[in-house]
Amino acid sequence: MTERMLKNRIEKLDAIAAQQKALEEQAEKIRNEIKADMEEKGVDEISAFGRIARWKEVISNRLDSKALKAALPDVYSQYTKQSSSRRFTVA
C-alpha cells in the first residue's frame, strides 16, 4: 500500500469513526429519553407496536482479583492465566 493510499484509508477511517460517534451519541440520547419515561411511569418494562424496552436491575457476582491477590497471593498466582492479544491503533 502506498503512503497516499494509507493516508486515504486513515482519513476514511477517521470520517467513519466520527459518524459512528455521532450516531452512538444520538442512540444514547434516545435510550436516556426512554429510561426517563420509564422512570417517570415507575415501570421497568414498556412496549409499543410489538417492541419491548426493559430497564431492569441485573446482579452479577465477580471475582475481586485484587483482593484475592492481596489475601492469598499463592492461590492467585496458581490460577492466573496469561493471555496475549494485538491492539490496532491509528495516531
Long-range contacts (C-beta under 8 A, 24 or more apart in sequence): 10-90, 13-90, 14-90
